[in-house]
Amino acid sequence: MKELLWLIPALPFVGAFILITMGGRLPRTVVSIIGAGTIGVAALITLLIGFEFLSSPTTFNQIVWNWVSVGGLNLPFAFHLDALSLAFIFVITFVGFLIHVYSTEFMHDDPGFSRFFAYLNLFVCAMLILVLADNLVLMYLGWEGVGLCSYLLIGFWYEEKKNGDAARKAFIVTRVGDTAMAIGLFMLFDTFGTLNIQDILSGAHQMWSPGSQAVTAIALLLLGGAVGKSAQLPLQTWLPDAMAGPSPVSALIHAATMVTAGVYLIARTHVLFELAPIAQQCVGVVGAITLLLAGFSALTQTDLKRVLAYSTISQIGYMFLALGVGAWSAAIFHFMIHAFFKALLFLGAGAVILLLHHEHDMFKMGGLKNKLPVIYWTFLIGSASLAALPFITAGFYSKDAILWLAFAGEKGNIWFFLAALLGAFITSIYTFRMVFVTFFGVEKTHVAHHAGTAMTIPLIILAVLSLAGGFIELPHNMGHVQLFSDFLAPVLPQISLHEGVESSEWTIQLVTIVLSLTGVYLAYYFYVKKPELAEQVKQSLDGMHYVWFNGWGFDSLYNALFVRPFVFIATINKADVVDKGYSVIVWIAEFFNSLFAKAQAGILRWYVMGIVVGAILIITLGLLL
Amino acid sequence: MDTIPVEAGLLLAGILFMLGLLSVLIRRNIIFMLISVEIMLNAAGLAFIVAGARWAQADGQVMFVFILTMAAAEVSVGLALILQIYHQLKTLDSDAANKMKG
């Protein structure tokens, strides 16, 4: 069964190829079947491989063909299957399939129907190559592939200029990180002479002593790449704008899969980060700061999808925090649960927006609780999971693991823990603010029609997963189930704890629970019981509100620091100074051309004279020299 | 029998060549220019003959035959061109053909 591994990325690629070449001529039903079907079959193969892997957990390496072989550089097009990549391909194909099914209805009336599915399939293919790659160059291929598809899909409705701008912004900002990552890859190749991930990981301990400069530099450069793709500080500005794309795109790319590529990269190269404690500390700091900044911004947004965008940044901040304290499997666990509930929330939000005639402002929604019961309940479950409401939601268990390890883990400290705790509090406030504003109160916009089964069934499945997914990993003091971290144990090392902290686990869980429930109550108080109070608070904190609403002003800062100087230089150099040098050559050539053209006048005797003079010159030179 | 010195033969060839060249430069009548070119060709042929006689080699005469053949071909093409020019311009003045402006 494992021999079928190559089919998993190949199937979406074939789907994309068919849809790109002749999608425009196929009827929509066929496009839906090809688009969703290829991912569905890939998900099925993943399940089969997953079952076989569970019974015999040995890593599997498959060389499809020899890609590049130049001098000492040998890069096969090869896939590597282990617990980590299996967890990722499971989420990508499975959540991807649900989102494809959802899209068949969501995009049904769009003129670019087949183009949409072609891009989505291509994206899934690139993401699968990214996580399955057995060498870093192949991974980079997938890395750039998802960047490209992200660009294409954010700018999917390209008739509007702002969508194109958002697409370009996402592409350029992530390119900054990609460049750092590419330099990191060059340094790795320079050191090891190979880019095979497993060879590098197994050889790293002999090559470097812990904390040496080279490995720290490489780890920081890889972190740069991860930060760009995962929308962390300081390259987080592209993600909120990326909401310009259709909602399924936001669900698939900007919540469930692509933005977690950075998490995958760091988890995959965890050996390098363990050898470079400073770099790992940086990962944690980046995560902690990002999750707070994005959380505060999410509090003030009015666009439903922008709330979710900031919450995505914030949740990935949690994953980075977990990676930073060495809680590798907790980070991957949160990635998986986050993929479930964030895909659910984006799909739910997309459904609401679609049914309300593309209304994004949630303060113009309201009262949808009874109108759209399925969407309301699934959205509520997703929100509960995001806000980590205790015991029943999966988000509680995954976030609790991170909070606990941020405190108790050997590399954890009290600041990480406090940041994560405050973040959890803010998360539950903004999440339920969103729920109450959107679904409670009076109805402000009329619901156009109801969602069909292709949209509701994926929501229900994801809602079930957002609840039940957590029970495969329970804390020590509540059942102590460790299915997921045992599954990942061969790939990712276990975390060691501080001495004598076990007793405080209950206290921390209690504090977390109290804080998240308080957050829900605060949101209820401010947005259902006394909406005018929220307005007053907003008025009194006007300056702060402005800063938060605009994502802490990073856009203006980068505008002033990079965009304006760049545009300024470009304006000065409009005439292209360098080009002037080449213009001189052209000018000389034209001068001689006009000179000789005059000689070509048709006066025969001048020609003869020219020949004579030339002959005399040559003979004279021949005699002299 | 006294042989003609090589220097004399080459001098004659040189004088003929210079005469031909000068008249190509000076003459405007295109037929005369053609004749002058023929004189230059024959000057070159004479130089070959003289050199061939000096070293008692047949090569000089072979070259002269070549030059004769080439001159015949050249004259036929040249006369055809002259006819065309006369048709077009109604004159044999070569300077009247300065219609090309670069």
Chai-1 contact restraints between the chains, C-beta under 6 A:
chainA,res_idxA,chainB,res_idxB,connection_type,confidence,min_distance_angstrom,max_distance_angstrom,comment,restraint_id
A,A597,B,G102,contact,1.0,0.0,6.0,A-B,restraint_1
A,K598,B,G102,contact,1.0,0.0,6.0,A-B,restraint_2
A,Q600,B,M100,contact,1.0,0.0,6.0,A-B,restraint_3
A,Q600,B,G102,contact,1.0,0.0,6.0,A-B,restraint_4
A,A601,B,N98,contact,1.0,0.0,6.0,A-B,restraint_5
A,A601,B,M100,contact,1.0,0.0,6.0,A-B,restraint_6
A,G602,B,A97,contact,1.0,0.0,6.0,A-B,restraint_7
A,G602,B,N98,contact,1.0,0.0,6.0,A-B,restraint_8
A,G602,B,K99,contact,1.0,0.0,6.0,A-B,restraint_9
A,G602,B,M100,contact,1.0,0.0,6.0,A-B,restraint_10
A,I603,B,D95,contact,1.0,0.0,6.0,A-B,restraint_11
A,I603,B,N98,contact,1.0,0.0,6.0,A-B,restraint_12
A,L604,B,S94,contact,1.0,0.0,6.0,A-B,restraint_13
A,R605,B,L25,contact,1.0,0.0,6.0,A-B,restraint_14
A,V608,B,V24,contact,1.0,0.0,6.0,A-B,restraint_15
A,V608,B,L25,contact,1.0,0.0,6.0,A-B,restraint_16
